[in-house]
Amino acid sequence: MFVVWCIACAIWYIFSVKGLSTDPATFNGTSNAIAIVEILFMTLGAFLIGFLAAYYLQEEPIKKWRIAYFTEEHEKKELKFATKALRQDKATLTNEKAYLELQHKSELA
């Protein structure tokens, strides 16, 4: 729908506003090129305004998503760190237990 609207407005702009004609005898390449460049800039501006409006309309949901995502990522990193620390503690305790058992056996012998 937007493309059809852009084409209709471009044709209107070239022939009504700029006053360019389709007659080959009065064809002016420079004027046509300038009109086409102007249309391209206007279309680019329309796209940018549309994206800006969509961004501002979606800004609050995007903020909520960012907060949820980064909070979740932070929690995952904390859990991984805690898991790693617990594994190290378990390995340390296992080694200490084995050492104490060995020491106890050597005292009995």
N, C-alpha and C positions, 0 to 999 in steps of 0.2 A: 504494500500500500504506500509506504514511504517512497519507494522508487518511482511509482507512477506519479505521485505528487511532485517529486523532484523533476521528473521529465516534463510534466505539464508546466511547471513554473519556469523551467529553463527555456522552453519554447516561447512562453509568454514574454519572458525577459528579453530574449534575443530579438524577437520580431516586434513587440509592442513598445518596450521601454527603450531599447537601443536603436530601434528603427532600421534594423538590417533587413535586407530583402533577399529573396531566393533567386532573383533575376541574375543570370550569369554575366550580363553586360555591366551590372553595377556591383559586382562582387569585389569586396575589399577584405583581403586576407588578414590584414593587421587588426581591423575592427572586429572581425569574427574571432580571431585568436584572443584578443583582449576580453571580449564578452565571455568566451568559454572559460578563460582563467578566472574571471570574476565569478562565474557560476560555480566553478570548482571550489573557490574560497568560501562562497556562501554555503555550499553543501557541507564543506568541512566544518564551518562554524556551526551549522545546524546539528551535525553529529556531536560536536564537542559540547554544545549546550544541552543536547539530549542526554549525553553521558553524565554531565555535571548534575543535571536535575535528578537523574536516576540514582546517582551516588548520594546526593543529599537526602533523597527519599529513603534510601536503604542504609543510611549512616548508622542509625541506632541498631538495627539488626546486625550490621557488620561489626559494630563495637561489641555487642553481646557475644557474637561468634568468636571474635578474637579473644575476649576475656575467658570464655569457656575453653577454647582450644589451648591457650597458653597456660591456663590454670591446670588443665588436664596434663599437659606436657610437663609442667613443673612437678606435679604430683607423681607422674611416672618416674621422673628422674630421682625424686626423693625416695621412692620405693626401691628403685634399682640400687641407690646408694645404701639404703638400709639393709637390703638383701645382701649386698656385698660385704657390709660390715658384720652382719650376722654370720655369714659363711666364714669370715676370717676369725671371728670369736669362737665359732664351733671348732675350727681347725686348731686354734690355740688351746682350747679346753681339751680336745681329744689328745693332743700331744702331751699336755700336762698330766692328764689322767694316765696315759701310757707310761710316762716317766715315773709317776708316783707308784704305780703298780709294780714297775720294774724295781724301783728302790725298795718297796716293801718286801718283794720276793727275795731280794739280795740280803735284806736284814734277817729274814727268817732262815736263810741257808747258812 
